[in-house]
Amino acid sequence: MSITGAALPASVTGTTLVIGASGTTGSRTAAQLIAAGHRVKAAGRRATPVPGAEPVRFDWGDPETHADALDGVDRVYLIPPLGDSDPASVMLPFLRQARAAGVRRAVLLSSSAIPEGGPAVGMVHQALPGLFDEWAVLRPSWFMQNFTGAHAHADSIRADGTILTAAGTGRVGFVDADDIAAVAVRALTDDRAPNAELVLTGPEALSYDDIAAIVTEVTGRIVVHHRLAHEQLRDRLAAFIPLEFATMLADMDRAIAGGAEDRTTGTVRLLTGRPPNGFRAVAERELSDPVSS
């Protein structure tokens, strides 16, 4: 179907399994579903309690946790295993199990940088329409919360007022995780599933220099963007994550430098009926105190 034909949310839906319910988009998606009156199973490794939801333990690497998580569920929000360069190896068996257990709609979180059939989660994207009649793949740009929450950029901003990338002067249509969650809720609960990939961005494309300037203005603390070479970034990341994954992330920055993410889309407005939030508004909302606090 065309995403322009999205119906209003159904008054009653089944139960949604939100994987990664304590994460950046998972927590927001669970909260928005609950606020709208939908039943939610909040899944995570520690089964962290979420007000209004049923907590359930879930670990991609532990298939013993999968059946209980899927019990009574008819739709699922999928966050791939973090840092896994081959998520299809664990996700596809789970998705086949989910279909057999009665799940009829699946919404996958992917990335604007990873096309259908591409590396990592791109292989799950490619398989999803063949597994479920009702589906959507969310392909958001880089999160605005990378600079305000639990991310290496936010950590370096707080630690020494720097943002380190190999993106050069390339621009990105950074998107608010609240907006991603709002689209996820529509994709999960509308009478008709999007049955499409949805590229999500904020209202404008910004360089990392622009981001540093806005954070400086909002917080009153000087933040600067330091430009690294591709190999420098790869080696820095490889000290903390597998080399293959570090290389993929550095490659994404190189693609940004070449203009690959210099775009905006109208998808957030189309699905939610309102414009996406801009970075300054998000920074003012989430960095109301100095980042050094």
Salt bridges, closest charged atoms under 4 A:
ASP59 OD1 - ARG45 NE 3.82
ASP62 OD2 - ARG57 NH2 3.23
ASP74 OD1 - ARG75 NE 3.10
ASP74 OD2 - ARG104 NE 3.81
GLU134 OE1 - ARG104 NH1 2.70
GLU134 OE1 - ARG105 NE 2.86
ASP155 OD1 - ARG158 NH2 3.00
ASP176 OD1 - ARG285 NH2 3.09
ASP178 OD1 - ARG28 NE 2.58
ASP178 OD2 - ARG285 NH2 3.46
ASP179 OD1 - ARG274 NH1 2.70
ASP190 OD1 - ARG186 NE 2.75
GLU197 OE1 - HIS125 NE2 3.40
GLU197 OE2 - ARG139 NH1 2.76
ASP209 OD1 - HIS225 ND1 3.08
ASP209 OD2 - ARG227 NH2 2.53
GLU217 OE1 - ARG280 NH2 2.64
GLU231 OE2 - HIS230 ND1 3.97
ASP235 OD1 - ARG234 NE 3.04
ASP251 OD1 - HIS230 NE2 2.64
ASP251 OD1 - ARG254 NH2 3.19
GLU261 OE2 - ARG263 NH2 3.95
ASP262 OD1 - ARG171 NH2 3.06
GLU286 OE2 - ARG28 NH2 3.76
GLU286 OE2 - ARG285 NH2 2.65
